[in-house]
Amino acid sequence: MKTLWVLEGPTAVGKTALAIAWAQRLGTEIISADSRQVYRELRIGVARPEPEELAAAVHRLIAHRSIHDYYSVSHYEKEALQAIATGFETHDDLVLTGGSGLYVQAVCEGLDDLPDADPKLRAQLIELYETQGIEGLRQALRIADPAFYRQADLCNPVRLRRALEVCYLTGQPYSSFRKKAAAERPFAIKRYALNRPRAELYDRINRRVDLMLTAGLEEEARALYPHKDLPALQTVGYREWFAYFDGNIDRETAIELIKMNSRRYAKRQITWLKHQTACHWLSPEDGDGLPQDTAGENA
């Protein structure tokens, strides 16, 4: 049976290194499940694997789209399933890794049957965002669907707007559409999640932001500033710089906000994993975490 080995976990936990170890042990490829690493213009701020890491194992679905493209989780599902089908032509095992929970869920369980978008309603929600900011979307979602509000990525205005669209179009909570049976896939799926003690994880996040600064994160964000309103750039690591460039905060505050928002994002990722998926949890002490009988299967 073909097997998809899935590795999830919060930002900065060490997924990239472990996924590469898996791929090398299994003699296979890695398929990314990161909603921001798909964009070729984003490198430092999304922690795209370094050239030596990309050379250590074949990676798919990284830097293959532009920030100017419309790209959704449904696009990702189609591309990921095609990449998986192609990979299984020459491999018995593949590795899927990333911190975007909806992307992983789309591959493992399929997408929910949601109504089509309504252009008029979408325009109204965009206006809400432009006039009241992301807090306006958050409060509207908290009222319309408290259950999803507790699980949502509250820093992602695109997903908040989409959830509100569904609530308002149907008169039902968005979360009520997310309970269907998982789609059947023609391969086995083994799901793992890597985690660390909170203090250790937060320290890794803070240190990674410092390394990003050294690598040129501010310069990368400044080059992207003319496109700051694009959906692809409404993400931690860039929007804080845009607020600084706009003169709304100082540079030191921008850096501290990146660290704080990254820590908050990691906390939400962990909450998502604990409530949405049945994963086998790993710690760094578990080695590569793969069952020993997988070693050498593809040698």
C-alpha positions, 0 to 999 in steps of 0.5 A, spaced: 500 500 500 502 506 498 503 511 504 503 518 505 507 520 511 504 527 514 508 531 519 505 537 522 506 542 528 507 549 529 511 554 526 519 553 528 518 547 531 523 543 526 518 540 521 523 541 515 529 538 518 525 532 520 521 531 514 528 531 510 530 526 515 524 522 513 525 523 506 532 520 506 530 514 510 524 512 506 528 514 499 522 519 497 520 526 496 517 531 500 510 535 498 509 542 502 503 544 505 505 551 507 500 556 504 505 562 504 511 558 501 507 557 495 509 564 493 516 565 489 516 572 492 516 570 499 522 567 502 525 569 508 519 571 512 516 564 510 522 560 512 522 557 506 527 551 506 534 553 505 538 551 498 542 546 502 535 543 505 532 543 498 538 539 495 537 534 501 531 532 498 526 533 492 521 538 495 514 539 491 509 545 491 514 550 494 515 557 490 511 555 484 506 561 484 506 568 484 503 573 490 499 576 484 495 569 483 489 567 486 490 561 490 486 558 495 486 551 499 481 548 493 487 549 488 492 547 493 488 540 494 488 539 486 495 540 485 497 536 492 493 530 489 496 531 483 503 531 486 502 525 490 499 521 484 505 523 480 510 521 486 507 514 487 508 512 480 516 511 482 515 511 490 511 507 495 512 512 500 511 520 500 512 525 505 507 531 506 509 536 511 507 543 513 504 548 518 497 550 514 492 545 517 487 547 512 492 544 507 493 538 510 486 537 512 484 538 504 489 532 502 487 527 508 480 528 508 478 532 502 474 539 502 468 541 505 462 542 501 461 550 501 456 554 497 459 559 492 462 566 493 457 571 493 460 577 489 456 583 493 457 579 500 464 579 499 465 586 497 461 588 503 466 584 507 472 587 504 469 594 506 468 591 513 475 589 513 477 596 510 473 600 515 474 596 521 480 592 520 481 585 522 478 586 529 471 587 525 472 581 522 474 577 528 468 580 532 463 579 526 465 571 526 465 571 534 458 572 534 456 568 527 460 562 529 463 562 536 465 555 535 469 556 529 472 563 532 475 559 537 479 555 532 480 560 526 487 563 524 485 570 527 490 573 523 488 571 516 483 576 513 481 572 507 479 565 511 475 570 516 471 573 510 470 566 507 467 563 514 463 569 514 460 569 507 458 562 509 455 564 515 451 569 512 449 566 505 446 560 509 444 562 515 448 557 519 455 557 522 461 555 518 463 550 523 457 546 521 459 545 514 466 542 517 463 535 519 462 531 513 465 524 512 473 524 510 474 523 503 477 516 501 484 516 498 487 511 494 493 511 499 494 510 506 495 516 511 499 516 517 499 523 521 504 525 526 505 532 529 512 534 532 511 539 538 516 541 544 515 544 551 512 551 550 518 555 553 523 552 548 518 553 542 517 560 544 525 561 544 526 558 538 521 562 535 524 568 537 531 566 535 528 565 528 525 572 527 532 574 529 535 570 524 530 572 519 532 580 521 540 578 519 538 574 513 534 581 510 527 580 512 526 588 513 529 589 506 524 583 503 518 586 506 520 593 503 521 590 496 514 587 497 511 594 500 508 596 494 503 590 494 501 590 501 494 589 500 495 583 496 491 577 500 498 573 500 501 578 504 496 578 509 501 574 514 505 574 520 512 577 518 510 582 513 504 586 515 508 588 521 513 591 517 508 594 513 505 598 519 512 600 520 513 603 513 506 606 514 508 610 520 503 607 525 509 603 529 516 604 530 521 599 528 522 596 535 515 595 536 514 591 529 520 586 531 516 585 537 510 584 534 512 579 529 515 575 535 509 575 539 504 574 533 508 568 531 508 565 538 500 566 538 500 563 531 504 557 534 499 556 539 493 556 535 496 551 530 497 547 536 490 548 538 488 546 531 492 539 531 489 537 538 482 539 536 481 537 529 486 531 527 488 524 530 495 525 530 501 521 533 505 526 537 512 526 537 518 530 541 525 531 539 527 525 543 523 520 539 528 521 533 525 521 527 519 518 529 518 513 524 516 505 525 523 501 525 520 497 519 520 502 514 527 503 514 530 501 507 523 499 504 525 503 498 532 502 498 
